[in-house]
């Protein structure tokens, strides 16, 4: 559902997504400039605008950040980028996955797939399959390893609990810094 609101004398467009899994209101601004409000089922619509207004400084700062970032030169892969780099990405992921898993975890996983995802660097299915975005190939080795470890640890803990983050920290103690780097550096890859 598309809407608009005026924040600091600026018209801001946003979409509302209703989620059965959401427990509270969530605001997200993405690198393409889209602004999404996720709400729990049955959340009162008039409460959404009040919440956005209360977070208006944050919303405007994120929109400005991404607008500035999008003006910079982006690494672009064209329409054939996925086909061109998929095999190389799979080779790199399998090599690092094997090394990191043997050194720290020894978890069993099933299939490893390289995908062309717009919003995710990786995912882990309940069946034990690991998926990675082909663009992982163009990140720094430290960030790549973090993404691989992040998904690998979901094989043991299918959540983001403290127990899960302790597993991540076994091989990547500076994961918080890496997450922050990924939020900035990873955005310039499209």
C-alpha positions as CSV (number, residue, x, y, z in Angstrom):
1,X,0.0,0.0,0.0
2,X,1.7,3.2,-1.2
3,X,1.4,6.4,0.9
4,X,3.1,9.7,1.4
5,X,3.8,12.0,4.4
6,X,5.5,15.4,4.8
7,X,8.5,15.3,7.0
8,X,10.6,18.5,7.5
9,X,8.9,20.2,4.5
10,X,9.7,17.3,2.3
11,X,7.2,14.8,0.8
12,X,8.3,11.3,1.6
13,X,6.8,8.3,-0.1
14,X,6.5,5.0,1.7
15,X,4.9,1.5,1.5
16,X,3.2,-0.4,4.2
17,X,3.7,-4.1,4.6
18,X,1.6,-6.1,7.0
19,X,3.3,-9.1,8.5
20,X,2.0,-12.0,10.6
21,X,5.6,-12.4,12.1
22,X,6.0,-8.7,13.1
23,X,5.7,-8.0,16.8
24,X,6.1,-4.2,16.5
25,X,6.3,-1.4,13.9
26,X,9.5,-1.4,11.9
27,X,10.9,1.3,9.6
28,X,13.4,0.4,6.8
29,X,15.0,2.7,4.3
30,X,16.8,0.8,1.5
31,X,19.7,1.8,-0.8
32,X,17.4,2.3,-3.7
33,X,15.6,5.1,-1.7
34,X,12.5,3.0,-0.9
35,X,11.0,3.4,2.5
36,X,9.0,0.5,3.9
37,X,7.0,0.4,7.1
38,X,6.3,-3.1,8.4
39,X,3.4,-3.5,10.8
40,X,1.9,-6.4,12.8
41,X,-1.5,-7.6,11.6
42,X,-4.3,-5.4,12.9
43,X,-2.1,-2.4,13.8
44,X,-4.1,0.8,13.7
45,X,-3.3,2.9,10.5
46,X,-3.4,6.2,12.4
47,X,-0.6,5.0,14.6
48,X,1.8,4.5,11.7
49,X,2.0,8.2,10.8
50,X,2.6,9.2,14.4
51,X,5.4,6.7,14.6
52,X,7.0,7.9,11.4
53,X,6.8,11.5,12.6
54,X,8.5,10.5,15.9
55,X,11.3,9.0,13.9
56,X,11.4,11.7,11.1
57,X,15.0,12.7,11.8
58,X,16.2,9.1,11.3
59,X,14.1,8.7,8.2
60,X,15.4,11.9,6.5
61,X,19.0,11.1,7.5
62,X,18.7,7.6,5.9
63,X,17.0,8.9,2.7
64,X,19.8,11.6,2.4
65,X,22.5,9.1,3.0
66,X,21.3,6.7,0.3
67,X,20.6,9.6,-2.1
68,X,24.2,10.7,-1.7
69,X,25.5,7.2,-2.0
70,X,23.5,6.6,-5.2
71,X,25.1,9.7,-6.8
72,X,28.5,8.1,-6.4
73,X,29.9,5.6,-8.9
74,X,28.5,2.2,-8.3
75,X,30.0,-1.1,-9.3
76,X,27.5,-2.4,-11.9
77,X,27.3,-5.9,-13.3
78,X,24.9,-5.3,-16.2
79,X,22.2,-7.9,-17.1
80,X,24.7,-10.8,-17.5
81,X,26.7,-10.2,-14.3
82,X,25.0,-13.1,-12.5
83,X,25.8,-15.6,-15.3
84,X,29.3,-14.2,-15.6
85,X,30.3,-14.5,-11.9
86,X,28.1,-17.2,-10.5
87,X,30.6,-20.1,-10.9
88,X,33.5,-18.0,-9.5
89,X,31.4,-17.0,-6.5
90,X,30.5,-20.6,-5.9
91,X,34.1,-21.7,-6.0
92,X,35.1,-19.0,-3.5
93,X,32.2,-19.6,-1.2
94,X,32.8,-23.4,-1.1
95,X,36.5,-22.9,-0.4
96,X,35.9,-20.5,2.5
97,X,32.9,-22.4,3.8
98,X,34.9,-25.6,4.0
99,X,37.8,-23.9,5.7
100,X,35.7,-22.0,8.3
101,X,33.5,-24.9,9.0
102,X,36.3,-27.3,9.6
103,X,38.3,-24.9,11.7
104,X,35.4,-23.8,14.0
105,X,32.1,-25.6,13.7
106,X,32.0,-29.0,11.9
107,X,28.3,-28.6,11.0
108,X,26.6,-30.6,8.3
109,X,24.9,-28.7,5.4
110,X,23.3,-29.9,2.3
111,X,23.3,-27.8,-0.9
112,X,25.2,-24.5,-1.5
113,X,23.6,-22.3,-4.1
114,X,24.7,-18.9,-5.6
115,X,21.7,-16.6,-6.3
116,X,21.1,-13.2,-7.7
117,X,19.3,-11.6,-4.8
118,X,18.4,-7.9,-4.4
119,X,18.1,-7.6,-0.7
120,X,20.1,-10.5,0.9
121,X,23.7,-11.5,1.1
122,X,22.8,-15.0,2.2
123,X,20.3,-17.3,3.7
124,X,20.0,-20.7,5.4
125,X,17.0,-22.9,5.0
126,X,15.5,-25.2,7.6
127,X,16.5,-28.1,5.4
128,X,20.2,-27.2,5.8
129,X,20.7,-25.5,2.4
130,X,22.9,-22.4,2.2
131,X,22.4,-19.7,-0.3
132,X,24.7,-16.8,-1.1
133,X,24.4,-13.7,-3.4
134,X,26.9,-13.8,-6.3
135,X,28.0,-10.2,-5.3
136,X,29.7,-11.6,-2.2
137,X,32.6,-12.2,-4.6
138,X,33.2,-8.4,-4.7
139,X,33.3,-7.8,-1.0
140,X,36.5,-7.8,1.2
141,X,37.6,-11.2,2.4
142,X,36.7,-10.3,6.0
143,X,33.2,-9.3,5.1
144,X,32.8,-12.4,2.9
145,X,33.9,-14.7,5.7
146,X,31.4,-13.0,8.1
147,X,28.5,-13.6,5.7
148,X,29.5,-17.2,5.3
149,X,29.9,-17.7,9.1
150,X,26.5,-15.9,9.6
151,X,24.7,-18.4,7.5
152,X,26.7,-21.4,8.7
153,X,25.8,-20.6,12.4
154,X,22.1,-20.7,11.4
155,X,22.5,-24.4,10.9
156,X,22.9,-24.7,14.7
157,X,20.7,-21.8,15.8
158,X,18.0,-20.8,13.4
159,X,17.5,-17.4,15.1
160,X,19.5,-14.3,16.2
161,X,19.6,-15.1,19.9
162,X,22.6,-14.5,22.2
163,X,23.5,-18.1,21.8
164,X,23.6,-17.6,18.0
165,X,25.9,-14.5,18.3
166,X,28.2,-16.5,20.6
167,X,28.6,-19.0,17.8
168,X,29.4,-16.3,15.3
169,X,32.0,-14.8,17.7
170,X,33.9,-18.1,17.8
171,X,35.4,-17.4,14.4
172,X,34.6,-13.7,14.0
173,X,35.0,-11.9,17.4
174,X,34.8,-8.5,15.6
175,X,31.5,-9.3,13.9
176,X,29.8,-6.0,15.1
177,X,32.4,-3.9,13.3
178,X,32.1,-6.0,10.2
179,X,28.3,-5.7,10.2
180,X,28.7,-1.9,10.3
181,X,31.3,-2.0,7.4
182,X,28.9,-4.2,5.4
183,X,26.1,-1.7,5.8
184,X,28.2,1.0,4.3
185,X,30.6,-0.8,1.8
186,X,28.1,-3.4,0.7
187,X,25.6,-0.8,-0.5
188,X,27.8,0.5,-3.3
189,X,27.4,-2.9,-5.1
190,X,24.4,-3.1,-7.4
